[in-house]
């Protein structure tokens, strides 16, 4: 299973890349994907400073640990923008 990761804005500076492709043998939790990203780039993207899109849809910060990814997907990491 492939998980494509895009880093937008400052996320690309912290990760030292604009994108990455990760391979997993079986369905995986979003938290494990985030832990793998942290190990690869030596930086942990955590709420509330960062926001996630999973296949283009926003993921609520409180749900990051409970999502199971079952098929190829794309994750976008971007700075959390507050409306005002």
N, C-alpha and C positions, 0 to 999 in steps of 0.2 A: 504494500500500500504506500502511495506517495503523498506526502504533505508538502505542498509548495508554500514557502513563507516569503512574504514581501514586507520590507521595512520602509515605512514612509517617514519623511521629515527627519527629526533628530534620531529616530530609531535606527536609521541607517548609519549614523555616526557611532552610536553605542555598539552596534553589532559589527561595524566595519565592513558592511556589505549592503547591497540593495535587495538581495534576495538569496534564497537557499532552497534546496530540495532535500527533504528528509525521507528516509525509507523506514518503514516499520513492517514487521512480519505479519501482524494481525491487527484487528481493531485496537485502538489505543485511546486512552483518556487525553483530553485536552491538556490536563495538568502534566502528564508525562511528556507531551510534545513541548510544552513550555519549559520543563526541566531540561530536556535535551537541548533546546535553544540556549538556555542559560549556560549549560556546560560548554557549548560550542563557542559562544561569543563572550563568555566570562562576564555576563551582565544579566540580571534578572528583571524581566519586564513584569511589573506588578501593578494592579489597580491601586489607587485611583489615578495615578499619573499616566497610565497607558490604556488604550482602548484596543479591542480586538474585533476584527470582522472575520467571520467564518463563511466562506463562499459568498462574500459581499454583504452579509447581514451582521448587524451588531450583536455582540454577545454581552449580556449584562455581567458586570463585574462579579456579582455574587454567584454566577453560574459557571465560572471558569473551571472549578474543580469537579463539576458534576457531569460534564459533557463527554460522551463517548463518540469517537470518530470511527465510522465503520467502512468508509470508502475514501478513494482519492479525494483530496480537498485542497483548498487554498486558504491560508490564514494571512491576514494583513494586520500588522502591528503599527499603530500610529499614536501620536500624543492624544491624550484625552482632552477634548475641547469642551469647555463649559459654556453654556448659553447664558446670555445675560440681558 
